[in-house]
Amino acid sequence: MTGLTVKTLRFYHEQGLLTPSHVEAGSGYRFYAESKIETARVIAALRDLEFSLADIKEILRNHSDDAEIISFLESQKDEIRQRMRKDRETLGLLEKTILHEKEATAKMQQATYQVEEKQVDAILIASVRMKGKYSDCGSGFAKIGRKFGRFICGKPMMLHHDHEYRADDADFEAAMPIKRGESKDDISVRELAGGRCLSLMHLGPYEELGRSYEKILKDVKARGVEYEMPTREIYHKGPGMIFRGNPQKYLTEIQFMIA
């Protein structure tokens, strides 16, 4: 009559929500008066609205009409809205992570790991200029993520302002492409120019990037071209959202802008 299972009826009894009119001593069978059917229906309706057992217990104890529980209904509506907002954010993060990994896999399969000349578009970036070790870039990316999270629309990158490797006092920017935004505090928002570049995909740990820089610099010399500063690193695949991953599968693109 109520659509509730035996297990659910037992649970509601244990929680003090729906107490049987009589429990048979020997068999433990629960007997319910007809008046309990309405209480069971109310509990089921409130559970469908995702009220907690504590809220249901209070509603049953003190109220008997919808008009009397408007404050409960409004509070539950607000809670569900907040949950929906959080779910949308989680869904967006999942979609972004899935797309990122699929794109990285496709890039890895297509890469020749040879220096190539290509055209890149101008993009709007948010960046933090930093001085120190390259590994310090994480704090810069974190700042950008906190400020521009939902406006980020591309791969993280580093812009290097030094002509050579510097272990402890490197001059670089942690940067992220964004849809829109304005500079604030130590985060700079500007357009990063497009144009022709020499590009080289590096497969492997960041610690081994040096050999790829040697390769692209050798190509620059062979072509007899000048490159512009800063040089760029785009991180197509690195530590993931969940797993750090295998550094041997990290995919980094080095870009030297040329005239």
DRENVOKOL-158040 format. One line per 2 residues: number of its first residue (from 1); their letters; for each residue x, y, z of N, C-alpha, C, CB. Coordinates in steps of 0.2 Angstrom, whole numbers, plus 5000, padded with zeros to 4 digits. Glycine has a CB too. Layout:
NUM = A = X,Y,Z,X,Y,Z,X,Y,Z,X,Y,Z  ...
! end
This chain:
1 = MT = 5004,4994,5000,5000,5000,5000,5004,5006,5000,4995,5000,5006  5010,5006,5003,5015,5012,5003,5020,5012,4998,5018,5012,5010
3 = GL = 5021,5006,4995,5027,5005,4991,5034,5005,4994,5027,5011,4986  5034,5005,5001,5040,5004,5004,5042,4997,5005,5040,5008,5011
5 = TV = 5048,4995,5005,5051,4988,5006,5051,4987,5013,5058,4987,5003  5051,4980,5015,5052,4978,5022,5058,4981,5025,5052,4970,5022
7 = KT = 5064,4981,5021,5070,4984,5024,5069,4991,5026,5076,4983,5019  5066,4995,5021,5065,5002,5022,5060,5003,5029,5062,5006,5016
9 = LR = 5055,4999,5029,5051,5000,5035,5054,4999,5042,5045,4995,5035  5059,4994,5042,5063,4992,5047,5067,4998,5049,5067,4986,5046
11 = FY = 5070,5001,5044,5075,5007,5045,5071,5013,5048,5078,5009,5038  5065,5014,5045,5062,5020,5047,5059,5019,5055,5055,5021,5043
13 = HE = 5058,5012,5056,5056,5011,5063,5063,5012,5068,5054,5003,5064  5068,5010,5066,5074,5011,5070,5076,5018,5070,5080,5007,5066
15 = QG = 5074,5022,5065,5076,5029,5066,5070,5033,5069,5077,5032,5059  5065,5030,5071,5060,5033,5075,5055,5037,5070,5062,5038,5080
17 = LL = 5055,5036,5064,5051,5040,5059,5044,5037,5058,5054,5040,5052  5044,5030,5058,5037,5027,5057,5037,5021,5061,5037,5025,5049
19 = TP = 5034,5022,5067,5034,5017,5072,5028,5012,5071,5034,5020,5079  5029,5005,5071,5023,5001,5071,5018,5002,5076,5026,4994,5070
21 = SH = 5012,5000,5075,5007,5000,5080,5008,4995,5085,5000,5000,5077  5011,4989,5083,5012,4983,5087,5017,4979,5084,5005,4979,5088
23 = VE = 5022,4976,5088,5027,4971,5086,5025,4965,5089,5034,4974,5087  5024,4960,5085,5023,4953,5088,5029,4950,5092,5021,4948,5083
25 = AG = 5028,4948,5098,5034,4946,5102,5038,4940,5099,5032,4944,5109  5035,4935,5097,5038,4929,5095,5042,4930,5088,5034,4923,5095
27 = SG = 5038,4932,5083,5040,4933,5076,5044,4939,5074,5034,4932,5071  5042,4945,5078,5045,4951,5077,5041,4955,5071,5052,4950,5075
29 = YR = 5036,4952,5069,5032,4955,5064,5029,4962,5066,5026,4951,5062  5030,4967,5061,5027,4973,5063,5020,4974,5060,5032,4979,5060
31 = FY = 5016,4977,5064,5009,4978,5062,5008,4986,5062,5004,4974,5066  5005,4988,5057,5003,4996,5056,4996,4997,5056,5007,4998,5050
33 = AE = 4994,5002,5059,4987,5004,5059,4986,5008,5052,4985,5009,5065  4980,5009,5050,4979,5012,5043,4981,5019,5044,4971,5012,5042
35 = SK = 4981,5022,5050,4983,5029,5050,4991,5030,5049,4982,5032,5057  4994,5025,5049,5001,5025,5047,5003,5026,5040,5005,5019,5050
37 = IE = 4998,5024,5036,4999,5024,5029,5000,5031,5026,4993,5021,5025  4996,5036,5029,4997,5043,5027,5004,5046,5030,4992,5048,5031
39 = TA = 5006,5044,5036,5013,5045,5038,5018,5043,5033,5014,5043,5045  5018,5036,5031,5022,5033,5026,5022,5037,5020,5021,5026,5025
41 = RV = 5017,5039,5017,5016,5043,5011,5020,5050,5012,5009,5044,5009  5019,5053,5017,5022,5060,5019,5030,5059,5019,5020,5063,5025
43 = IA = 5032,5053,5022,5039,5052,5023,5042,5051,5016,5041,5046,5027  5039,5047,5012,5041,5045,5005,5041,5052,5001,5036,5040,5001
45 = AL = 5036,5056,5001,5036,5062,4998,5042,5067,4999,5029,5066,4999  5043,5067,5006,5049,5071,5008,5056,5068,5006,5049,5072,5016
47 = RD = 5056,5062,5006,5062,5059,5004,5063,5060,4996,5062,5051,5005  5058,5060,4993,5059,5062,4985,5061,5069,4984,5052,5061,4982
49 = LE = 5060,5073,4989,5062,5080,4989,5069,5080,4992,5057,5085,4993  5072,5075,4994,5079,5074,4997,5080,5077,5003,5084,5077,4992
51 = FS = 5075,5077,5007,5075,5080,5014,5079,5075,5018,5069,5081,5018  5083,5077,5023,5087,5072,5028,5082,5069,5032,5092,5076,5031
53 = LA = 5084,5064,5035,5080,5060,5040,5078,5065,5046,5083,5054,5043  5083,5069,5048,5083,5073,5054,5077,5079,5052,5089,5077,5056
55 = DI = 5077,5081,5046,5072,5086,5044,5065,5083,5044,5074,5089,5038  5065,5077,5042,5058,5074,5041,5056,5072,5048,5059,5067,5037
57 = KE = 5060,5070,5053,5058,5069,5059,5055,5075,5063,5064,5066,5064  5058,5081,5062,5056,5087,5064,5049,5089,5061,5061,5093,5064
59 = IL = 5049,5089,5055,5043,5090,5051,5037,5086,5053,5044,5090,5043  5038,5080,5054,5032,5075,5056,5030,5077,5064,5035,5068,5056
61 = RN = 5035,5079,5068,5034,5080,5075,5030,5087,5076,5040,5081,5079  5031,5092,5071,5028,5098,5073,5023,5101,5067,5034,5103,5074
63 = HS = 5023,5098,5062,5019,5101,5056,5014,5096,5053,5023,5104,5051  5009,5098,5050,5004,5094,5047,5001,5097,5040,4999,5092,5051
65 = DD = 5004,5102,5038,5001,5105,5032,5007,5108,5028,4996,5111,5034  5007,5108,5021,5012,5111,5017,5014,5118,5019,5010,5110,5010
67 = AE = 5008,5122,5020,5009,5129,5022,5014,5130,5028,5002,5133,5023  5014,5125,5032,5018,5126,5038,5025,5125,5037,5015,5122,5044
69 = II = 5027,5122,5032,5034,5120,5031,5037,5124,5025,5034,5112,5029  5034,5130,5023,5037,5134,5018,5045,5135,5019,5033,5140,5017
71 = SF = 5046,5137,5025,5053,5138,5027,5058,5132,5025,5054,5141,5034  5055,5126,5027,5059,5120,5026,5060,5119,5018,5056,5114,5029
73 = LE = 5054,5120,5014,5055,5119,5007,5059,5124,5004,5048,5120,5004  5059,5131,5006,5064,5136,5003,5071,5134,5005,5062,5143,5006
75 = SQ = 5072,5132,5011,5079,5130,5013,5082,5124,5008,5079,5128,5020  5077,5119,5007,5079,5114,5003,5080,5116,4996,5074,5108,5004
77 = KD = 5076,5120,4994,5077,5123,4987,5084,5126,4986,5071,5128,4985  5086,5130,4991,5092,5134,4991,5098,5129,4991,5093,5139,4996
79 = EI = 5097,5124,4995,5103,5119,4996,5103,5115,4989,5101,5114,5001  5098,5113,4986,5098,5109,4980,5101,5114,4974,5091,5107,4977
81 = RQ = 5100,5120,4974,5103,5125,4969,5110,5125,4970,5100,5132,4970  5112,5125,4976,5120,5126,4978,5123,5119,4975,5121,5127,4985
83 = RM = 5119,5114,4977,5122,5107,4974,5122,5107,4967,5118,5101,4977  5117,5109,4963,5117,5109,4956,5123,5114,4953,5110,5112,4954
85 = RK = 5124,5119,4957,5130,5124,4955,5136,5120,4955,5130,5130,4959  5137,5117,4961,5143,5113,4962,5144,5107,4957,5143,5110,4969
87 = DR = 5138,5104,4956,5138,5098,4951,5140,5101,4944,5131,5095,4950  5138,5107,4942,5139,5110,4935,5147,5111,4935,5135,5116,4934
89 = ET = 5150,5114,4941,5157,5115,4941,5161,5109,4940,5159,5119,4947  5158,5103,4944,5162,5097,4943,5161,5094,4936,5159,5092,4948
91 = LG = 5155,5095,4933,5154,5092,4926,5159,5096,4922,5147,5093,4924  5160,5103,4922,5164,5106,4918,5171,5104,4919,5163,5114,4920
93 = LL = 5173,5103,4925,5180,5101,4926,5182,5094,4923,5182,5101,4934  5177,5090,4924,5177,5083,4921,5178,5083,4913,5171,5078,4923
95 = EK = 5174,5087,4910,5174,5088,4903,5180,5091,4901,5168,5093,4901  5183,5096,4904,5189,5099,4903,5195,5094,4903,5190,5105,4907
97 = TI = 5195,5090,4908,5200,5085,4909,5200,5080,4904,5199,5082,4916  5194,5078,4902,5193,5073,4897,5196,5075,4890,5186,5070,4896
99 = LH = 5194,5082,4889,5196,5085,4882,5203,5086,4882,5192,5091,4881  5206,5088,4888,5213,5089,4888,5217,5083,4887,5215,5092,4895
101 = EK = 5215,5077,4890,5219,5071,4889,5218,5068,4882,5216,5066,4894  5212,5069,4879,5211,5066,4872,5215,5070,4867,5203,5067,4870
103 = EA = 5215,5077,4868,5219,5081,4864,5227,5080,4865,5218,5089,4865  5229,5078,4871,5236,5077,4872,5238,5070,4869,5237,5076,4879
105 = TA = 5233,5065,4869,5234,5059,4866,5235,5059,4858,5229,5054,4868  5230,5064,4855,5230,5065,4848,5237,5068,4846,5224,5069,4846
107 = KM = 5239,5073,4850,5245,5077,4849,5251,5072,4849,5246,5082,4854  5251,5067,4853,5257,5063,4854,5257,5058,4848,5256,5059,4861
109 = QQ = 5251,5056,4846,5251,5052,4840,5253,5055,4833,5244,5049,4839  5252,5062,4833,5253,5065,4827,5260,5068,4827,5248,5071,4826
111 = AT = 5263,5069,4833,5270,5073,4833,5275,5069,4829,5272,5073,4840  5279,5073,4826,5285,5070,4822,5291,5070,4826,5286,5073,4815
113 = YQ = 5291,5075,4831,5297,5076,4836,5303,5079,4832,5299,5070,4840  5301,5082,4827,5306,5086,4823,5304,5093,4823,5306,5083,4815
115 = VE = 5309,5098,4822,5307,5105,4822,5303,5107,4815,5314,5109,4821  5298,5110,4817,5293,5112,4811,5292,5119,4812,5287,5108,4812
117 = EK = 5291,5122,4806,5288,5129,4806,5281,5130,4805,5292,5133,4800  5278,5134,4809,5270,5134,4809,5268,5141,4811,5267,5129,4813
119 = QV = 5262,5143,4810,5259,5149,4811,5255,5148,4818,5255,5152,4805  5256,5153,4822,5251,5153,4829,5247,5159,4829,5256,5152,4835
121 = DA = 5241,5158,4832,5237,5164,4832,5239,5168,4839,5230,5162,4833  5237,5175,4839,5238,5179,4845,5232,5176,4850,5236,5186,4843
123 = IL = 5234,5176,4856,5230,5174,4861,5230,5179,4867,5231,5166,4864  5224,5179,4871,5224,5183,4877,5227,5178,4883,5217,5186,4879
125 = IA = 5231,5181,4887,5234,5177,4892,5234,5181,4899,5241,5175,4891  5234,5177,4904,5235,5179,4911,5241,5176,4913,5229,5178,4916
127 = SV = 5246,5181,4916,5253,5178,4917,5255,5181,4924,5257,5179,4912  5260,5177,4927,5263,5180,4933,5271,5180,4932,5261,5175,4939
129 = RM = 5274,5185,4932,5281,5186,4931,5285,5183,4937,5283,5193,4929  5289,5179,4936,5293,5176,4942,5300,5176,4941,5290,5169,4943
131 = KG = 5304,5175,4947,5311,5175,4947,5313,5169,4952,5314,5182,4949  5316,5164,4949,5318,5159,4954,5319,5152,4950,5313,5158,4959
133 = KY = 5317,5147,4953,5318,5140,4950,5312,5139,4945,5319,5135,4955  5313,5135,4940,5308,5134,4935,5302,5130,4939,5310,5130,4929
135 = SD = 5304,5126,4944,5299,5122,4947,5294,5126,4952,5302,5117,4952  5296,5133,4953,5292,5137,4957,5286,5139,4953,5296,5143,4959
137 = CG = 5285,5138,4947,5280,5140,4942,5273,5138,4945,5281,5137,4935  5273,5132,4949,5266,5130,4951,5262,5135,4955,5267,5124,4956
139 = SG = 5266,5139,4959,5262,5144,4963,5259,5150,4958,5267,5148,4968  5263,5151,4953,5260,5156,4948,5254,5153,4945,5265,5157,4943
141 = FA = 5254,5147,4942,5248,5144,4939,5242,5144,4944,5250,5137,4937  5244,5142,4951,5238,5142,4956,5235,5149,4957,5241,5140,4963
143 = KI = 5239,5154,4956,5236,5161,4957,5231,5163,4951,5242,5166,4957  5234,5161,4945,5230,5162,4939,5223,5158,4940,5234,5160,4933
145 = GR = 5224,5151,4942,5218,5147,4942,5213,5150,4947,5220,5140,4945  5215,5152,4953,5210,5155,4958,5207,5161,4955,5214,5157,4964
147 = KF = 5210,5165,4951,5207,5172,4949,5203,5171,4943,5213,5177,4947  5206,5166,4938,5202,5166,4931,5200,5159,4930,5207,5168,4926
149 = GR = 5199,5155,4935,5197,5148,4934,5193,5146,4928,5194,5145,4940  5186,5149,4928,5181,5147,4923,5183,5151,4916,5175,5149,4925
151 = FI = 5188,5155,4916,5189,5159,4910,5195,5156,4906,5190,5166,4911  5198,5151,4909,5204,5148,4906,5202,5144,4900,5208,5143,4911
153 = CG = 5206,5144,4895,5203,5141,4889,5209,5138,4885,5199,5146,4884  5214,5136,4888,5219,5133,4884,5225,5130,4889,5223,5138,4880
155 = KP = 5230,5127,4886,5235,5124,4889,5240,5129,4893,5240,5120,4884  5242,5127,4899,5247,5131,4903,5253,5132,4899,5248,5128,4910
157 = MM = 5256,5137,4900,5263,5138,4897,5267,5142,4901,5261,5142,4890  5274,5142,4899,5279,5146,4902,5282,5150,4897,5284,5142,4906
159 = LH = 5283,5157,4898,5287,5161,4894,5294,5163,4897,5283,5168,4893  5299,5161,4893,5306,5162,4896,5309,5168,4893,5310,5155,4894
161 = HD = 5312,5172,4898,5315,5179,4896,5322,5178,4896,5312,5184,4901  5325,5172,4898,5332,5171,4898,5334,5168,4891,5335,5167,4904
163 = HE = 5340,5170,4889,5343,5167,4883,5346,5160,4884,5348,5171,4879  5347,5159,4890,5351,5152,4892,5347,5149,4899,5358,5153,4893
165 = YR = 5349,5143,4900,5346,5140,4906,5349,5143,4912,5348,5132,4906  5345,5144,4917,5347,5147,4924,5344,5143,4929,5345,5155,4924
167 = AD = 5348,5140,4933,5345,5135,4938,5341,5138,4944,5351,5131,4941  5344,5144,4947,5341,5146,4953,5338,5153,4952,5346,5147,4958
169 = DA = 5340,5157,4947,5337,5164,4946,5334,5165,4939,5343,5169,4948  5330,5160,4937,5327,5161,4930,5322,5166,4930,5324,5154,4928
171 = DF = 5321,5170,4924,5316,5175,4923,5311,5172,4919,5320,5182,4920  5305,5171,4921,5300,5168,4917,5293,5170,4919,5301,5160,4918
173 = EA = 5288,5168,4915,5281,5169,4917,5277,5163,4917,5278,5175,4912  5273,5162,4922,5268,5156,4922,5262,5159,4918,5267,5153,4929
175 = AM = 5259,5156,4913,5254,5159,4909,5248,5154,4908,5257,5163,4903  5242,5157,4907,5237,5153,4905,5233,5157,4899,5232,5151,4911
177 = PI = 5231,5154,4894,5226,5157,4889,5219,5158,4893,5225,5153,4883  5216,5164,4892,5210,5165,4895,5205,5168,4890,5210,5170,4901
179 = KR = 5198,5168,4891,5193,5171,4887,5193,5178,4888,5186,5168,4888  5193,5181,4894,5193,5188,4895,5195,5189,4902,5186,5191,4894
181 = GE = 5197,5195,4904,5199,5197,4911,5203,5203,4911,5203,5191,4914  5205,5206,4916,5209,5212,4917,5214,5210,4922,5204,5218,4919
183 = SK = 5220,5214,4921,5226,5213,4926,5224,5215,4933,5231,5218,4923  5227,5212,4937,5225,5213,4945,5231,5211,4949,5219,5210,4947
185 = DD = 5233,5215,4953,5239,5213,4958,5245,5211,4954,5237,5208,4963  5247,5205,4955,5253,5203,4951,5252,5199,4945,5258,5200,4956
187 = IS = 5245,5199,4943,5243,5195,4937,5242,5200,4931,5237,5191,4939  5246,5199,4926,5246,5203,4920,5241,5200,4915,5253,5204,4917
189 = VR = 5236,5203,4912,5232,5201,4907,5234,5205,4900,5225,5202,4908  5236,5201,4895,5238,5205,4889,5238,5200,4883,5246,5208,4889
191 = EL = 5238,5203,4877,5238,5198,4871,5245,5196,4870,5235,5202,4865  5246,5190,4869,5252,5187,4867,5252,5186,4859,5253,5180,4870
193 = AG = 5257,5190,4856,5257,5190,4849,5257,5183,4845,5263,5195,4846  5254,5183,4839,5254,5177,4835,5260,5178,4830,5248,5176,4832
195 = GR = 5260,5174,4825,5265,5174,4820,5268,5168,4818,5270,5179,4822  5274,5168,4815,5278,5162,4813,5282,5160,4819,5282,5163,4807
197 = CL = 5282,5153,4820,5287,5150,4825,5290,5144,4823,5283,5149,4831  5295,5142,4826,5298,5136,4825,5296,5132,4831,5306,5136,4825
199 = SL = 5293,5126,4830,5290,5122,4835,5293,5115,4836,5283,5121,4834  5294,5113,4842,5297,5106,4843,5293,5103,4849,5305,5106,4844
201 = MH = 5291,5097,4848,5288,5093,4853,5293,5089,4857,5282,5088,4850  5292,5089,4863,5297,5086,4868,5293,5080,4872,5301,5090,4873
203 = LG = 5295,5074,4871,5291,5069,4874,5296,5066,4880,5290,5063,4870  5294,5067,4886,5298,5065,4892,5298,5070,4898,5305,5064,4889
205 = PY = 5302,5069,4903,5302,5073,4909,5305,5080,4907,5307,5070,4914  5303,5084,4911,5305,5091,4911,5312,5092,4911,5301,5096,4916
207 = EE = 5315,5088,4916,5322,5088,4917,5326,5087,4910,5324,5083,4922  5323,5084,4905,5327,5082,4899,5325,5087,4894,5325,5075,4897
209 = LG = 5322,5092,4895,5320,5097,4890,5327,5100,4887,5316,5103,4893  5332,5100,4890,5338,5103,4888,5340,5100,4881,5344,5102,4892
211 = RS = 5339,5094,4880,5342,5091,4873,5337,5093,4868,5341,5083,4874  5331,5095,4869,5326,5097,4864,5328,5105,4862,5319,5097,4866
213 = YE = 5330,5108,4868,5332,5115,4866,5338,5115,4862,5333,5119,4873  5343,5111,4863,5349,5110,4859,5347,5109,4852,5354,5105,4861
215 = KI = 5342,5105,4851,5340,5103,4844,5337,5109,4840,5335,5097,4845  5332,5113,4844,5329,5118,4841,5334,5124,4839,5323,5120,4845
217 = LK = 5339,5125,4844,5343,5130,4843,5348,5129,4837,5348,5131,4849  5350,5122,4836,5354,5120,4831,5350,5122,4824,5356,5113,4831
219 = DV = 5343,5120,4824,5339,5122,4818,5339,5129,4817,5332,5119,4819  5338,5133,4822,5338,5141,4821,5344,5143,4818,5337,5144,4828
221 = KA = 5350,5140,4820,5357,5142,4817,5357,5140,4810,5362,5139,4821  5355,5134,4808,5355,5131,4801,5351,5135,4797,5353,5124,4801
223 = RG = 5345,5138,4799,5340,5142,4795,5343,5149,4794,5333,5142,4798  5347,5151,4799,5350,5158,4798,5344,5163,4800,5352,5159,4792
225 = VE = 5340,5161,4805,5335,5166,4807,5336,5168,4814,5328,5162,4806  5333,5174,4816,5333,5177,4822,5326,5175,4826,5334,5184,4822
227 = YE = 5327,5173,4832,5321,5172,4836,5320,5177,4841,5321,5165,4839  5313,5178,4843,5311,5183,4848,5310,5181,4855,5305,5187,4845
229 = MP = 5311,5185,4859,5310,5183,4866,5303,5186,4869,5316,5186,4871  5300,5183,4873,5302,5176,4876,5301,5170,4872,5298,5176,4883
231 = TR = 5304,5165,4873,5303,5158,4870,5297,5155,4875,5309,5154,4870  5294,5150,4872,5288,5148,4875,5288,5140,4876,5282,5150,4871
233 = EI = 5285,5138,4881,5284,5131,4882,5277,5130,4884,5288,5128,4888  5273,5125,4880,5266,5124,4881,5266,5117,4883,5262,5125,4874
235 = YH = 5262,5116,4889,5262,5109,4892,5256,5106,4890,5262,5110,4899  5256,5101,4884,5251,5098,4882,5249,5092,4886,5252,5095,4875
237 = KG = 5254,5089,4889,5252,5084,4894,5258,5084,4900,5252,5077,4891  5255,5084,4906,5260,5084,4912,5256,5081,4917,5262,5091,4914
239 = PG = 5258,5082,4924,5254,5079,4929,5247,5080,4928,5257,5082,4936  5243,5075,4929,5236,5076,4928,5232,5078,4934,5233,5069,4927
241 = MI = 5225,5079,4934,5221,5081,4939,5221,5076,4945,5214,5083,4937  5221,5070,4943,5221,5065,4948,5227,5061,4950,5216,5059,4946
243 = FR = 5231,5059,4944,5237,5056,4945,5243,5060,4942,5237,5049,4941  5249,5060,4946,5255,5063,4943,5257,5061,4936,5260,5063,4948
245 = GN = 5255,5054,4935,5257,5052,4928,5264,5050,4928,5255,5056,4923  5265,5047,4922,5272,5045,4920,5276,5050,4917,5272,5038,4916
247 = PQ = 5281,5053,4920,5285,5059,4916,5287,5057,4909,5291,5061,4921  5288,5050,4908,5291,5048,4901,5286,5050,4896,5293,5041,4901
249 = KY = 5279,5051,4898,5274,5053,4894,5272,5060,4894,5268,5048,4895  5275,5064,4897,5274,5071,4897,5276,5074,4890,5278,5075,4903
251 = LT = 5271,5078,4888,5272,5081,4881,5272,5089,4881,5266,5079,4876  5278,5092,4880,5279,5099,4880,5281,5101,4873,5285,5100,4885
253 = EI = 5278,5107,4871,5280,5110,4865,5284,5116,4866,5273,5112,4861  5290,5116,4863,5294,5122,4863,5293,5126,4857,5302,5120,4864
255 = QF = 5292,5133,4858,5291,5137,4852,5295,5143,4852,5283,5140,4852  5299,5144,4847,5303,5150,4846,5300,5155,4840,5310,5148,4844
257 = MI = 5297,5161,4842,5294,5165,4837,5300,5168,4833,5290,5171,4841  5299,5168,4826,5304,5171,4821,5300,5176,4817,5306,5165,4817
259 = A = 5304,5180,4814,5302,5186,4810,5300,5183,4803,5307,5191,4809
! end
